[in-house]
């Protein structure tokens, strides 16, 4: 499977609790933090829910 680099570029302040938990589940939580994840359907769904807070790049 493909790997993606996910970087949080916007804050979760004032966002719904569901979005905050999704960011935490992705291993993020602070601005400009980057994680590398395997892209599978579950991960793609989480990324889609909070894509307005992230920058996604192929790894």
C-alpha positions as CSV (number, residue, x, y, z in Angstrom):
1,X,0.0,0.0,0.0
2,X,1.0,3.6,-0.5
3,X,2.4,5.7,2.3
4,X,1.3,9.3,2.9
5,X,2.8,12.1,4.9
6,X,0.2,14.0,6.9
7,X,0.9,17.4,8.4
8,X,-1.4,19.4,10.6
9,X,-1.5,23.0,9.4
10,X,-4.6,24.4,11.1
11,X,-5.7,24.3,14.8
12,X,-8.5,22.2,16.3
13,X,-9.6,25.1,18.6
14,X,-13.3,25.7,18.1
15,X,-13.7,22.5,16.1
16,X,-16.3,19.7,16.9
17,X,-15.1,17.0,19.3
18,X,-15.3,14.4,16.5
19,X,-12.7,16.3,14.5
20,X,-10.4,16.7,17.5
21,X,-10.6,12.9,18.2
22,X,-9.9,12.2,14.5
23,X,-6.8,14.4,14.6
24,X,-5.6,12.5,17.8
25,X,-6.3,9.1,16.2
26,X,-4.1,10.2,13.3
27,X,-1.2,10.9,15.7
28,X,-1.4,14.6,15.4
29,X,-2.4,17.4,17.8
30,X,0.0,20.2,17.4
31,X,0.6,22.5,14.4
32,X,3.2,21.4,11.9
33,X,3.5,17.9,13.4
34,X,4.0,15.3,10.6
35,X,3.3,11.6,10.6
36,X,3.7,9.0,7.9
37,X,0.9,6.4,7.6
38,X,-0.1,3.5,5.3
39,X,-3.0,4.6,3.1
40,X,-5.9,2.2,3.5
41,X,-9.6,2.8,3.3
42,X,-9.9,3.5,7.1
43,X,-7.1,6.0,7.0
44,X,-8.4,7.6,3.9
45,X,-11.8,8.1,5.6
46,X,-10.2,9.8,8.6
47,X,-8.1,12.0,6.4
48,X,-11.2,13.0,4.4
49,X,-13.1,14.0,7.6
50,X,-10.4,16.6,8.6
51,X,-8.8,17.4,5.3
52,X,-9.4,21.1,5.8
53,X,-6.9,21.0,8.7
54,X,-4.2,19.0,7.0
55,X,-1.7,18.9,4.1
56,X,-1.3,15.5,2.6
57,X,1.8,14.4,0.5
58,X,2.9,11.1,-1.0
59,X,5.8,9.6,0.9
